[in-house]
C-alpha cells in the first residue's frame, strides 16, 4: 500500500499540534470529528474499535482526560 505524505507525517504533525495553542488543537479535533461524521453509524463504531486498538497510553490518557472535561462541560 502506498502511503501519502500526510499519512507519513500524521504522528509528527500531531506532536507539533500538541505544542500549539488550544485553537489549533481544537481545529485538528474538529476536523477529525467532521470527517468521522461522514461514516454510517455501524462503520463509525467499527472504525473507533479499530482505532482504539492502536492507541498508545499517551493517546489514551489524552482522550480519556478530554472526555472527562467534555462530560463536565455538558452537565
N, C-alpha and C positions, 0 to 999 in steps of 0.2 A: 504494500500500500504506500502510495506517495503521500508524504506529509507536506502541507502548505507551510509557508513561513510563519503564519500566525499560530499554527499548531506547535511548531518547534519553539516558539517564543512565549507560549502561554504561561509557563511557570516563571520565567524571569520577569515578564510583564506583571504578573500577579504580585511578585515580590516588590517591584517598583511602585505599584499602586498602593501596596500596604504602607509604603513610606511617603505617600501623598496625603492630601487632606481628606476630610470626610466627604466633600463634594465629589472628588474623583472616585473615591471608594464606592460611594452610593451610585454614581453613574455606572460603574462596572456591574454592580449587582442588579441595578435596574435594567441594564441591557441584557443580562442573563435571564432575568425574570420575563422580559418582553419576548425573548427568543423561546423560552420554555413554554410560554403561553400558547404557542402555535401547535404544541403536541395535543393529541387526543388524550383524554383522561387516563386511559389504560397505558398508553405509550409514555405519558408523563411519569406515572408511578413506576413503570418498568425502568425508565431512564434514571430516575432518582435511586432506584435499587442498585443499578449497575454503578452509578457514580459513588454511592455511599461505600461500596466495597473497595474503592481505590483511594479513598481519602486517608491521609496520614493523621497522626494525633494532633498536629498543629492545626490542620484544617478543621478537624472535628471540634476542637476547642473553640475556634473562631465561630463556627456555625452554631454550636450549642449556646455559646455566650450571646450571640446576636439574637437567637431565638428567644432567650430569656428577656432581653430588652424589648423585643417586639411584643411579646406577651404582656409585659408591664405597660407599654405604651397603649396597647389596645384595650386595657381593662378600664 
